[in-house]
Amino acid sequence: MLPTFVIGLREGLEAALIIGIIASFLAQQGRRDALRGVWVGVSAAVVICIAVAVALQVFSSSLPQRQQEQLETVVGCIAVLMVSYMVLWMRRHSRDLRKDLEGAAGRALTQGSASALVVMAFLSVLREGFETSVFLLATFNESSNPWYGGTGAVLGVLVAVVIGYGIYRGGLRINLSRFFRATGVVLVLVAAGLVATAVMTAVEGGWLDQTSQAFDLSWLVRPGTPLASVVTGVLGIQPFPTWPMVAGWLVYAVPMAAVVLWPARRRTPAPRAVDPAQAG
């Protein structure tokens, strides 16, 4: 449940922040007409994302076992790429997210086009929804209890909506850089587990040759125990990992965690131009 909760919270909060900032800006500008369009765009994006998630799950379950393993490998690889891009992008832009969005919204209104803001809201929810669908499908594939995973995702999204609404109303302040760094570390560990799982499903799908077992971790990862759920669900560690699985986990997790935890450099403001009259 914890991995899907973090996914739902992280992705949901990114979308909620973008929508909240746009909605707050439009409300301040008195553009209620554009605000209605934003909610329509958000609703349409949510419906499309749910339809895509259901279609992916139905298509995956209808395939033969070997092709299911191959599809799980592809979905896992796509999910790892998506979460990597998401973590790195938010690490770079979280500090100035509000300023950048309000600047883009102001330029759109100055040009007399509120439709650009509607499209921005629609695409932001659509992007986060697609990422969530693929990431959750990959996580569900390695979960022993999809219902727990689904509950965690729903709870994460609900918490994100509450936080986003609190930020929109102005009564809640959080340090976005610290929040996205902390959740970024968890997502890196989850993604590293997906890398190891993708190696395992690639072997079961016939794309890679079977290799020797690296460790016997059955004493730690005992199926059905709470500890096994945390270790497998969050870290992706299997009872009998092979050497390629261990290598894939380490090669992804170590550098990505270092990048996320490395202190971000503050942007140095551009030097102000000196007025020749004042200089003289």
C-alpha positions in Angstrom: 0.0 0.0 0.0 2.8 2.4 0.8 4.3 2.5 -2.7 1.0 3.2 -4.4 0.1 5.8 -1.7 3.3 7.7 -2.4 2.7 7.5 -6.1 -0.9 8.8 -5.8 0.2 11.5 -3.3 3.2 12.6 -5.4 1.5 12.6 -8.8 -1.8 13.9 -7.4 -0.1 16.8 -5.6 1.8 17.8 -8.7 -1.4 18.1 -10.7 -3.2 19.7 -7.7 -0.5 22.3 -7.4 -0.7 23.3 -11.0 -4.5 23.4 -11.1 -4.6 25.3 -7.7 -2.1 27.9 -8.9 -4.0 28.5 -12.2 -7.4 28.6 -10.4 -6.1 30.9 -7.8 -4.6 33.3 -10.4 -7.8 33.3 -12.4 -9.9 34.0 -9.3 -7.7 36.9 -8.4 -8.1 38.3 -11.9 -11.9 37.9 -11.8 -12.0 35.4 -14.7 -14.7 33.1 -13.5 -15.5 32.2 -17.1 -12.0 30.8 -17.7 -12.1 29.1 -14.4 -15.2 27.1 -15.5 -13.3 26.0 -18.6 -10.4 24.9 -16.4 -12.7 22.6 -14.4 -14.2 21.1 -17.6 -10.7 20.4 -18.9 -9.6 18.8 -15.6 -12.8 16.6 -15.6 -12.2 15.5 -19.2 -8.6 14.6 -18.4 -9.6 12.5 -15.4 -12.1 10.6 -17.4 -9.6 9.9 -20.2 -7.0 8.7 -17.7 -9.4 6.3 -15.9 -10.4 4.9 -19.3 -6.8 4.4 -20.3 -6.0 2.7 -16.9 -8.9 0.3 -17.2 -8.0 -0.5 -20.9 -4.4 -1.3 -19.9 -5.5 -3.6 -17.1 -8.1 -5.4 -19.3 -5.6 -5.8 -22.2 -2.9 -7.1 -19.9 -5.1 -9.7 -18.2 -6.4 -11.0 -21.5 -2.9 -12.0 -22.8 -1.3 -15.5 -22.5 1.1 -15.9 -19.6 4.3 -15.4 -21.6 3.0 -12.3 -23.3 1.8 -10.9 -20.0 5.4 -11.2 -18.7 6.7 -9.4 -21.8 4.1 -6.7 -21.4 4.9 -6.3 -17.7 8.5 -5.8 -18.7 7.7 -3.1 -21.2 5.3 -1.3 -18.8 7.9 -1.5 -16.0 10.6 0.0 -18.2 8.2 2.8 -19.3 7.3 3.4 -15.6 10.9 3.7 -14.6 11.6 6.2 -17.4 8.5 8.3 -16.4 9.3 8.4 -12.7 12.9 9.3 -13.4 11.9 12.2 -15.6 9.3 13.3 -13.1 11.6 13.2 -10.1 14.4 15.1 -11.9 12.0 17.7 -13.4 10.4 18.5 -10.1 13.7 18.7 -8.4 14.7 21.4 -10.8 11.4 23.3 -10.9 9.7 22.9 -7.5 11.3 26.0 -6.0 9.9 28.4 -8.8 6.8 26.5 -9.8 4.3 29.1 -8.7 6.2 32.0 -10.1 6.7 30.3 -13.5 3.0 29.2 -13.8 1.7 32.6 -12.8 4.0 34.2 -15.3 2.7 31.9 -18.1 -0.9 32.6 -17.0 -0.4 36.3 -17.0 1.0 36.3 -20.5 -1.9 34.2 -21.7 -4.4 36.6 -20.3 -2.5 39.6 -21.6 -2.8 38.2 -25.1 -6.5 37.8 -24.5 -6.5 34.0 -24.6 -7.8 32.1 -21.6 -8.1 28.9 -23.6 -4.3 28.5 -23.2 -4.9 28.1 -19.5 -7.6 25.6 -20.0 -5.3 23.6 -22.3 -2.5 23.9 -19.7 -4.7 22.5 -16.9 -6.0 19.7 -19.2 -2.5 18.6 -20.3 -1.1 18.7 -16.8 -3.8 16.4 -15.4 -3.5 14.2 -18.5 0.2 13.9 -18.1 0.1 13.1 -14.4 -2.8 10.7 -15.0 -1.0 8.8 -17.7 2.2 8.6 -15.6 0.1 7.4 -12.6 -1.7 4.8 -14.7 1.5 3.3 -16.1 3.3 3.4 -12.8 0.5 1.9 -10.8 0.0 -0.9 -13.4 3.7 -1.8 -13.1 3.4 -1.7 -9.3 0.2 -3.8 -9.3 1.8 -6.4 -11.4 4.3 -7.2 -8.6 1.8 -6.8 -5.8 0.3 -9.8 -4.1 -2.8 -7.9 -3.1 -4.0 -5.3 -5.8 -6.8 -4.2 -3.5 -4.3 -2.8 -1.0 -2.4 -1.1 -3.8 -5.6 0.4 -5.2 -6.6 1.7 -1.7 -3.2 3.2 -1.2 -3.4 5.0 -4.5 -6.9 6.4 -3.8 -5.8 7.6 -0.3 -2.7 9.2 -1.8 -4.8 11.1 -4.4 -7.3 12.2 -1.8 -4.6 13.6 0.5 -3.0 15.4 -2.5 -6.4 17.0 -3.3 -6.8 18.2 0.3 -3.2 19.6 0.4 -3.7 21.2 -3.0 -7.0 22.8 -1.9 -5.3 24.1 1.3 -2.6 25.7 -0.8 -5.2 27.2 -3.1 -7.1 28.7 -0.2 -3.9 30.1 1.2 -4.2 28.4 4.6 -1.5 25.8 4.1 2.2 26.3 3.5 4.6 23.5 2.8 8.2 23.4 1.7 7.8 22.0 -1.8 11.5 21.4 -2.3 11.8 19.3 0.9 8.5 17.5 0.2 9.5 16.5 -3.4 13.0 15.5 -2.3 11.6 13.2 0.4 9.0 11.6 -1.8 11.6 11.5 -4.6 13.8 9.2 -2.5 10.9 6.8 -1.9 10.0 6.8 -5.6 13.6 6.1 -6.6 13.5 3.0 -4.4 10.2 1.9 -5.8 11.5 2.5 -9.4 14.7 0.5 -8.5 12.4 -2.3 -7.5 10.6 -2.0 -10.8 14.0 -2.3 -12.6 14.7 -5.6 -10.7 11.2 -6.8 -11.4 11.5 -5.9 -15.2 14.7 -8.1 -15.3 12.8 -11.0 -13.7 9.8 -10.7 -16.0 12.1 -10.4 -19.0 13.5 -13.8 -18.0 10.1 -15.3 -17.6 9.0 -13.8 -20.9 11.9 -15.4 -22.7 13.8 -12.2 -23.5 16.7 -12.9 -21.2 18.4 -16.1 -20.2 18.0 -17.5 -16.7 21.0 -16.7 -14.5 22.3 -17.9 -11.1 20.8 -16.9 -7.8 22.6 -14.2 -5.9 21.2 -14.4 -2.4 18.7 -16.3 -0.4 16.6 -13.7 1.3 13.6 -15.9 2.1 14.4 -15.3 5.8 13.6 -11.7 5.3 11.1 -11.7 2.5 8.6 -14.3 3.8 5.4 -14.2 1.7 2.4 -13.1 3.6 4.2 -11.2 6.4 4.0 -7.4 6.9 7.8 -7.1 6.6 7.8 -8.9 3.2 5.1 -6.6 2.0 7.2 -3.5 2.8 10.5 -4.9 1.6 9.0 -6.2 -1.7 6.5 -3.5 -2.2 8.7 -0.5 -1.5 12.2 -1.8 -2.3 11.3 -4.5 -4.9 13.5 -7.1 -3.2 12.5 -10.7 -4.0 13.2 -13.8 -1.9 15.7 -15.2 -4.4 17.1 -12.4 -6.5 19.5 -13.2 -9.4 22.7 -11.3 -10.1 21.2 -9.2 -13.0 18.3 -8.2 -10.7 20.8 -7.1 -8.0 22.9 -5.2 -10.5 19.9 -3.5 -12.1 18.6 -2.4 -8.6 22.0 -0.9 -7.6 22.9 0.7 -10.9 19.6 2.6 -10.9 19.1 3.3 -7.2 22.5 4.6 -6.2 23.1 7.3 -8.7 19.4 8.4 -8.8 19.3 8.7 -5.0 22.5 10.7 -5.0 21.0 13.1 -7.5 17.8 13.5 -5.5 19.6 14.0 -2.2 22.3 16.3 -3.6 21.5 19.9 -2.5 20.1 22.0 -5.3 22.1 25.0 -6.3 20.2 28.3 -5.8 19.8 30.3 -9.0 21.9 33.5 -8.9 19.9 36.5 -9.9 21.1 38.3 -13.0 23.1 41.5 -12.3 21.1 44.7 -12.5 22.0 47.0 -15.3 23.6 50.2 -14.1 22.0 53.5 -15.3 24.7 55.6 -17.1 23.2 58.8 -15.6 23.5 57.4 -12.1 27.0 56.0 -12.8 28.1 59.4 -13.8 
